[in-house]
Amino acid sequence: MTETERLAAIEAIRNLKAVYWRGVDLCDGEMVRAILAEHCELDYRGCCTDPVSGFDFLPVMNVVLKGRHRWTSQALDGFVTVHQGHQAEITVTGPDSAAGIWAFSDRFFYPPGMQYRTLTGYGHYHDTYRREGDGWKLQTTRITRLRVEAA
């Protein structure tokens, strides 16, 4: 792989992750599924658990989804979310594979009548990517948290 090809792969992966977060925030399942590898594994266990207190602010999110067809926004029905990713560390590991770590923050606005109004979290996405016939796709993801707070 040439340096130009490596840089093009990194840029394609940055765009892929931007589409992922936009699709999640818009609750657009078709948009999210379009960037997922067919046999992806998305591990959301503990994604809303504060590592300091151990309290899980959104237990319904503790799932592992296997296969792009499994992704749905139903777990977040009634919520408004805002995800912002930063400081991408992307390593191309082969001609058709890459790994990335993204610092991120997110904000969840709970539906009326729930125990909390908002959740704010900080952490990292740990991803792997595969190049398929139609471009780079998200193969695996796992979220680790630095802090989660709710009000």
Backbone as a ProteinNet text record, in pm:
[ID]
protein_1_A
[PRIMARY]
MTETERLAAIEAIRNLKAVYWRGVDLCDGEMVRAILAEHCELDYRGCCTDPVSGFDFLPVMNVVLKGRHRWTSQALDGFVTVHQGHQAEITVTGPDSAAGIWAFSDRFFYPPGMQYRTLTGYGHYHDTYRREGDGWKLQTTRITRLRVEAA
[TERTIARY]
85.2	0	89.4	62.9	140.5	95.3	174.8	139	9.7	-7.4	-130.6	-251	-238.3	-347.7	-378.7	-274.8	-293.4	-368.4	-328.4	-395.1	-539	-562	-698.6	-785.8	-730.3	-804.3	-840.4	-746	-772	-882.1	-878	-982.1	-1118.4	-1121.9	-1248.3	-1304.9	-1217.6	-1261.4	-1311.3	-1245.9	-1295.8	-1437.3	-1458.6	-1591.5	-1693.6	-1654.2	-1741.7	-1789	-1698.2	-1735.3	-1825.6	-1803.7	-1892.4	-2033.9	-2046.3	-2178.5	-2242.5	-2162.7	-2214.8	-2279.6	-2205	-2259.3	-2379	-2374.2	-2488.3	-2610.2	-2591	-2701.7	-2761.5	-2675.1	-2724.3	-2806.1	-2753.2	-2822.5	-2952.8	-2960.8	-3084	-3179.4	-3136.9	-3214.7	-3244	-3144.1	-3157	-3086.9	-3163.3	-3107.4	-3047.2	-3108.6	-3056.1	-2917.7	-2901.4	-2772.2	-2665.1	-2698	-2599.9	-2567.7	-2668.8	-2643.3	-2559.7	-2566.7	-2490.1	-2339.7	-2295.6	-2151	-2103.3	-2194.3	-2157	-2117.9	-2015.4	-1980.5	-2094.3	-2114.3	-2224.9	-2222.6	-2104.1	-2091.1	-2026.4	-2067.9	-2010	-2049.5	-1974.9	-2008	-1994.9	-2108.4	-2114.9	-2143.6	-2045.4	-2054.4	-2082.1	-2206.9	-2247.8	-2260.1	-2213.6	-2223.9	-2149.6	-2218	-2157.4	-2143.7	-2205.8	-2184.7	-2242.8	-2332.9	-2389.8	-2365.4	-2261.7	-2224.4	-2108	-2124.2	-2016.8	-1911.6	-1787.4	-1685.3	-1647.6	-1676.3	-1643.6	-1742.5	-1872.6	-1974.8	-2023	-2003.5	-2055.6	-2203.5	-2265.7	-2408.7	-2434.6	-2530.9	-2568.9	-2692.7	-2676.2	-2783.9	-2880.6	-2846.8	-2935	-2913.4	-2958.4	-2932.1	-2982.5	-3084.6	-3139.6	-3034.8	-2929	-2824.8	-2719.5	-2728.1	-2628	-2651.7	-2614.2	-2635.8	-2510.4	-2498.8	-2399	-2478.4	-2461.6	-2532.2	-2437.1	-2479.3	-2397.7	-2468.6	-2407.6	-2464.9	-2531.4	-2507.4	-2557.8	-2709.2	-2779.6	-2925.8	-2981.9	-2899.1	-2945.7	-2949.4	-2882.3	-2877.2	-3013.2	-3060.7	-3186.7	-3176.4	-3256.4	-3256.2	-3367	-3437	-3550.5	-3514.7	-3395.1	-3355.4	-3353.5	-3342.7	-3336.3	-3463.9	-3574	-3700.8	-3732.9	-3761.1	-3796.1	-3678.4	-3556.6	-3436.1	-3388	-3320.6	-3243.3	-3098.2	-3010.4	-2869.2	-2783.3	-2668.9	-2569	-2433.5	-2369.1	-2237	-2133.8	-2019.1	-1909.3	-1781.2	-1716.7	-1593.3	-1473.2	-1362	-1241.6	-1117.4	-1006.3	-874	-864.2	-899.5	-894.6	-751.3	-731.1	-603.9	-632.4	-605	-638.3	-509.5	-504.9	-390.2	-436.7	-380.2	-409.6	-325.3	-391	-321.7	-298.4	-357.1	-341.2	-410.3	-403.3	-464.5	-616	-679.3	-824.6	-867.5	-778.3	-813.5	-749.3	-816.9	-767.2	-828.4	-767.9	-818.7	-817	-907.4	-912.9	-959.9	-910.2	-958.1	-999.8	-1121.6	-1179.1	-1214.5	-1163.1	-1215.5	-1351.9	-1448.1	-1580.1	-1651.9	-1749.7	-1844.4	-1983.2	-2077.9	-2215.4	-2309.7	-2425.8	-2529.1	-2660.5	-2730.8	-2862.1	-2963.9	-3070.1	-3182.1	-3295.1	-3329.1	-3429.6	-3569.7	-3659.1	-3798.5	-3863	-3966.5	-4036	-4086.5	-4083.6	-4136.1	-4034.9	-3913.5	-3811.4	-3736.8	-3660.7	-3591.3	-3491.5	-3427.8	-3326.7	-3371.1	-3315.2	-3340.7	-3230.4	-3104.5	-2990.8	-2885.1	-2810.4	-2692	-2579.2	-2465.4	-2347	-2234.8	-2170.3	-2065	-1940.4	-1829.8	-1699.1	-1629.8	-1560.3	-1490.8	-1423.8	-1411.6	-1343.6	-1420.3	-1425	-1469.5	-1344	-1346.4	-1238.1	-1296.6	-1253.1	-1313.7	-1213.7	-1267.7	-1191.6	-1274.2	-1205.5	-1267.4	-1218.2	-1304.9	-1270.2	-1308.8	-1223.7	-1259.3	-1334.3	-1455.2	-1537.4	-1549.4	-1623.6	-1636.5	-1683.7	-1766	-1819.1	-1755.2	-1637.7	-1564.7	-1542.7	-1491.1	-1459	-1586.6	-1587.7	-1703.2	-1656.2	-1743.4	-1717.8	-1738.5	-1634	-1638.5	-1674	-1603.1	-1631.4	-1623.1	-1698.3	-1686.2	-1706.8	-1639.5	-1652.1	-1629.3	-1717.7	-1708.5	-1649.8	-1552.7	-1505	-1533.8	-1570.5	-1609.6	-1506.5	-1490.5	-1410.1	-1500.4	-1619.2	-1714.4	-1852.1	-1955	-2094.1	-2166.8	-2241.4	-2316.6	-2459.1	-2554.5	-2694.2	-2752.5	-2845.6	-2913.5	-3062.4
-117.8	0	123.6	213.8	337.8	432.8	533.3	634.1	706.1	734.3	798.9	708.4	579.5	484.9	474.8	474.4	468.3	591.9	709.3	833.6	839.4	788.8	784.2	690.7	578.1	484.6	551.8	622.9	691.7	795	870.4	971.5	906.6	796.2	725.3	674.4	628.2	579.5	695.1	809.8	928.5	964.1	961	991.6	886.6	760.5	651.5	674.7	710.1	729.6	851.8	954.7	1071.9	1032.5	949.8	903.3	817.5	733.1	650.2	738.2	837.2	921.4	1003.8	1053.5	1129.7	1039.2	918.1	823.9	787.7	767.4	738.9	857.3	978.2	1096.4	1125.5	1090	1110.7	991.4	887.3	762.1	708.1	714.6	670.5	535.4	429.3	295.6	262.2	307.3	279.9	342.6	465.1	532.8	456.5	413.2	340.2	206	132	-0.4	8.3	119.5	135.6	137.5	173.5	179.5	60.3	-31.5	-148.5	-265.1	-338.8	-463.1	-562.9	-649.2	-744.3	-825.4	-868.3	-952.1	-874.8	-750.7	-666.7	-717.7	-672	-698.4	-567.2	-519.4	-390.9	-418.4	-395.2	-428.2	-300.9	-285.9	-167	-193.9	-309.9	-340.9	-235.7	-183.1	-84.4	53.6	77.2	204.7	324	300.3	410.4	390.3	314	288.2	378.1	449.4	533.9	446.4	449.3	363.3	406.5	529.8	578.1	521.1	536.7	491.7	349.6	301.6	171.1	173.2	289.8	299.6	301.1	220	212.8	300.1	408.8	504.9	464.8	363.2	321.1	171.7	83.4	-60.5	-120.9	-62	-116.7	-119.3	-41.3	-34.3	-144.2	-229.1	-334.2	-452.7	-434.7	-538.4	-554.8	-670.9	-696.6	-731.8	-651.9	-675.1	-741.7	-854	-927.5	-928.1	-860.7	-850.5	-716.1	-657.8	-523	-515	-622.2	-622.2	-605.2	-627.4	-618.1	-474.6	-381.3	-243.6	-177.2	-121.2	-49	66.2	166.1	279.3	266.4	152.9	136.6	150.8	111.2	123.5	269.2	360.3	503	577.6	505.4	571.4	678	797.3	908.2	989.5	937.9	1008.9	1098.1	1204.2	1282.7	1264.5	1230.6	1211.6	1303.8	1338.5	1419.4	1354.6	1304.2	1242	1329	1346.6	1420.5	1340.4	1307.9	1230.9	1319.8	1285.7	1368.5	1279.8	1339.4	1280.4	1136.1	1113.5	978.8	928.1	807.6	736.5	617.2	630.7	526.6	463.4	330.8	255.6	160.4	173.3	79.7	-44.1	-158.2	-280.6	-377	-348.4	-431.9	-363.4	-420.9	-355.8	-340.6	-426.6	-422.1	-419.2	-375	-373.5	-253.9	-208.3	-95.3	-101.5	-26.1	-15.1	131.6	168.2	307	321.3	426.6	467.8	612.5	642	775.8	825.6	939.7	1006.9	1062.5	1055.7	1108.3	1156.1	1239.6	1278.5	1264.5	1237.2	1228.1	1283.4	1320.8	1375.4	1311.3	1258.9	1199.2	1287.9	1320.6	1392.4	1290.8	1259.7	1157.8	1206.1	1113	1150.7	1200.2	1282.4	1329.4	1212.1	1232.5	1132	1030.3	1035.4	940	997.3	914.7	953.3	1066.6	1070.5	1172	1256.4	1374.6	1461.7	1446.4	1440	1431.6	1335.6	1281.7	1201.7	1261.1	1281.6	1329.3	1230.5	1186.2	1087.5	1123	1064.7	1085.1	949.7	924	796.8	776	648.3	610	500	510.8	401.7	328.9	195.9	110.9	32.4	63.6	9.4	-69.9	-160.7	-218.6	-197.9	-195.5	-166.7	-266.7	-293.5	-379.7	-308.9	-323.1	-271.2	-382.2	-350.5	-443.8	-391.3	-459.1	-420.5	-277.9	-226.9	-91.1	8.3	-24.3	70.7	21.3	110.1	78.3	66.7	-32.4	-59.3	-78.8	-47.6	-70.7	-219.1	-286.3	-429.9	-456.2	-389.9	-407.3	-272.5	-262.5	-145	-186.7	-116.4	-136.4	-0.4	37.8	167	147.4	230.8	238.2	379.2	390.2	518.5	569.1	700.7	768.8	825.4	871.8	933.5	938.2	914.3	930.3	999.2	1103.5	1178.1	1197	1197.5	1223.6	1325.7	1402.5	1503.7	1493.9
0	0	0	-91	-97.3	13.3	37.4	138.4	99.6	-27.2	-74.3	-50.1	-77.4	-52.2	97.4	179.9	325.5	375	328.5	369.5	318.1	197.2	143.8	227.9	271.9	357.2	489.8	549.5	676	659.4	552.1	529	506.2	434.3	412.1	544.8	632.9	764	850.3	844	917.5	871	741.5	688.1	730.2	727.3	769.6	912.8	1002	1142.5	1159.2	1081.2	1085.6	1044.7	941.8	897.4	1006.8	1072.9	1182.7	1289.1	1339.5	1446.9	1399.2	1278.1	1225.8	1214	1163.7	1152.3	1287.7	1388.2	1523.3	1574	1560.6	1612.3	1539.1	1411.7	1335.8	1345.7	1419.5	1428.1	1289.2	1202.1	1063.1	1047.5	1068.3	1061.6	926.9	819.9	686.3	669.1	718.5	708.6	786.1	906.8	987.7	924.2	885.9	826.4	699.3	626.8	502.9	527	647	673.5	757.4	789.7	869	779.2	821.1	752.5	771.9	674.6	680.8	810.4	852.8	971.9	1087.6	1105.1	1209.9	1348.3	1448.5	1588.3	1664.4	1715	1784	1931	2014.6	2157.2	2235.9	2278.6	2353	2503.3	2549.5	2692.5	2774.6	2875	2963.6	2903.1	2788.5	2719.1	2794.6	2886.3	2965	3114.1	3145.7	3285.1	3323.8	3433.8	3483.7	3552.5	3506.2	3566.7	3708.6	3745.3	3879.9	3982	3954.2	4048.9	4021	3896	3856.4	3821.9	3824.8	3797.5	3647.5	3604	3462.7	3441.7	3367.3	3346.1	3235.5	3156.8	3047.9	3018.2	3108.7	3093.4	2962.9	2901.8	2777.3	2665.6	2680.4	2577.4	2591.3	2691.7	2714.3	2621.5	2496.9	2395.9	2310.9	2250.4	2146.7	2021.2	1917.4	1791.5	1694	1638.6	1542	1408.1	1311.2	1177.9	1157.3	1040.6	1012.9	1019.8	986.4	988.7	1130	1232.7	1371.6	1423.6	1353.6	1405.4	1388.9	1497.9	1497.8	1596.9	1578	1672.1	1775.2	1780.1	1869.9	2016.6	2057.6	2198.1	2242.2	2146.6	2179.3	2141.3	2123.4	2090.7	2194.6	2148.1	2236.6	2284.3	2268.1	2308.4	2194.6	2229.5	2134.2	2176.2	2080.1	2112.1	2027.7	2084.2	2014.3	2041.9	1938.2	1949.5	1878.3	1941.6	1879.5	1898.2	1786	1788.7	1763	1827	1820.8	1816.8	1781.6	1801.5	1752.1	1629.8	1572.8	1565	1614.4	1600.8	1510.3	1382.7	1285.4	1233.9	1241.4	1193.4	1084.6	966	858.6	885.8	906.2	946.7	831.7	715.8	597.2	481.1	363.7	247.2	261	340.9	357.7	503.8	592.9	734.9	804.1	908.6	986.6	1125.6	1216.6	1353.3	1392.1	1481.5	1524.1	1667.3	1731.6	1863	1849.8	1892.8	1883.5	2022	2062.9	2180.7	2141.6	2232.9	2199.9	2325.2	2300.6	2405.1	2345.2	2431.3	2383.9	2489.5	2441.3	2528.6	2488.7	2586.1	2565.4	2635.2	2565.8	2624.2	2638.9	2762.8	2792.8	2757.4	2724.2	2700.8	2830.5	2820.4	2940.2	3024.8	3155.1	3246.6	3294.3	3245.5	3290.8	3411.2	3476.6	3599.1	3577.1	3459.8	3430.2	3312.3	3302.9	3187.9	3084.1	3131.3	3039.4	3091.8	2999.8	3029.3	2946.4	3008	2937.2	2963.7	2856.6	2872.2	2792.6	2837.7	2775.9	2770.2	2662.5	2653.4	2520.5	2482.7	2358.9	2287.6	2157.4	2071.6	2025.3	2032.5	1982.8	1865.8	1745.6	1623.9	1541.7	1459.8	1349.4	1222.5	1110.3	980.9	877.8	779.6	666.6	538.2	438.3	306.2	233.5	191.8	115.7	-26.9	-111.3	-251.7	-272.1	-180.4	-195.6	-98.4	-45.5	38.8	180.3	263.2	402	484.5	575.1	660.5	805.1	896.9	1039.1	1068.6	1116.7	1145.4	1291.4	1383.9	1526.5	1596.3	1705.7	1790.9	1934.8	2023.8	2167.9	2231.8	2323.1	2390.5	2529.5	2563.9	2702.6	2752	2875.9	2933.8	3034.7	3031.3	3132.5	3241.8	3197.8	3291.3	3226.4	3306.7	3264.3	3378.6	3344.4	3444.8	3394.9	3485.9	3449.1	3545.1	3492.9	3575.9	3552.4
[MASK]
+++++++++++++++++++++++++++++++++++++++++++++++++++++++++++++++++++++++++++++++++++++++++++++++++++++++++++++++++++++++++++++++++++++++++++++++++++++++

